[in-house]
Structure formats: structure tokens, C-alpha cells
């Protein structure tokens, strides 16, 4: 019998919280005045995973907008974590404001992203080799806001600067 979706979400949230030294939000998504899935004093994170391993990942514009608004109301920086269903940090991508990684030594790379009907999508297998062996970022825009995708493992050294 397959495990419920909440099992995979909780696994991802705990793994990210442990990796960054942050806290999980109790009953994440179930309480309207406690937004996000994981948080620190400076960051509010939303986590997205899958119940099986997949290659095509999406950044939902509506999810980003909601997270950015919630983070702003709490005076925190938003970060959206997306993994390919493995719940492994090595397979986890982070979406952040580009300004969060400016002057942090990230190399900008160009990668294939598809923008359609409220979401941006990319293939895990396309980005993984572009980022291998370097601290890189893939820039893109939502609503004229400059964002980028970085590997979660590379974001770890940045979060301590905020």
C-alpha cells in the first residue's frame, strides 16, 4: 500500500529543516496564521515534493506569489524548495530572489525553462549537469521580479549571511 502524500511532504520538510538548522512549522498548511513549511528567523520556506521520482519540475507562479507575500508580512525572505521526489538535499532546488545571492560567487548559467499558464518548468536531468562542480544559478522572472534557481546545498552558505 502506498504511503500518503503527507508522509513525503513531512520527510522533505524535516530534511530541509535539519540541513539548514531551521524549524518545521507545526501543522504546515493547516493553520492560516502560521504560513510556510519551514522557517528561520530570516527565512520562510515552502517545500514541494512528489510521491515518486520525476524529472520535470515546476515553479508555480501562484505558489511563489503567495509565499513572497507571506514572507513579506513576517519580514522574512521567501525560499521555495522543490525536489524531484527523492527528498534528498542533493536533488533539491531552491528558488530565491536574485539579490539574495548577488556577490556570493554564483555563476549564472542558461538552462531550458518553459513558461506556460502560470508555471515555469524545467527538467532535473537538464539542470543537474549544468550545476555540477560549480556554484551556479539559473535566473528567471516572475512578475518582473528577478529570481533564480540554485541547488539547496549551495544556498546553505548564503542563508547564514542574513
Secondary structure, DSSP 8 states (H G I E B T S, - for coil): ----HHHHHHHHHHHHHHHHT-EE-TTTTT-TTS-SSEE-SSEEEEEE--SS--SEEEEEHHHHHHHHHHHHHTT-EEEEEEE-SS--GGGEEEEEEGGGTTTTT-EE-----EEETTEEEEEHHHHHHHHTTS-EEEEEEETTEEEEEEEHHHHHHHHTT-
